[in-house]
Amino acid sequence: MSNKSKVEEMEDEPKKGQTEESTELNDEHIEAEHTEANEEEKSEEEQLREDLAKEKEKFLRLFAEFENYKRRTSKERMDLFKTAGQEVMVALLPILDDFDRALKELSKSDDKEMFKGVELISNKFKETLKNKGLEEVDASAGDAFDAEVHDAITQIPAPDKKMKGKIIDVVEKGFKLGDRIIRHPKVVVGN
């Protein structure tokens, strides 16, 4: 029996070794499968996180674009309201000039009642235009000439050196509607 047991033991030993090796291999294989499964799970999770981040970024960009659109259209509407009557205002400016000329001539006459009546109408007309956003552009003799604001119709020799490059006379008043100049003041500049 001892021989048999030794033989059996010898036969069993390789089986045990193989079993231990195969068990180790099986354990390694199972661990590898778990690792791959975890990697797949992680990669799926990472993929979902990346997708979520991309969608969040798209949403934020779209939201910002929409906010910019709202702000831009609101500003355009405000500008439109401010300058909606620009054509009408430009058409009324010659009438305003006529009132100024009429008042200048009526002040020379003896008919003070006529002067007061025209002055009242002129003031009411100017107030109405002012309420609609019309403002006079400041330009008077002695001011520095600014090509962006003033329109030089002619240049004359300056009466003195101080008036060189400055406004000598204002021929026609300038006006702005809101922040936009709708008629530049026409001026004579000293040379």
Beta strands, then each sheet from edge to edge (+ up, - down):
strand 1: 134-137
strand 2: 151-156
strand 3: 167-172
strand 4: 174-177
strand 5: 180-183
strand 6: 186-190
sheet 1: 1+ 4- 5+
sheet 2: 2+ 6+ 3-
end
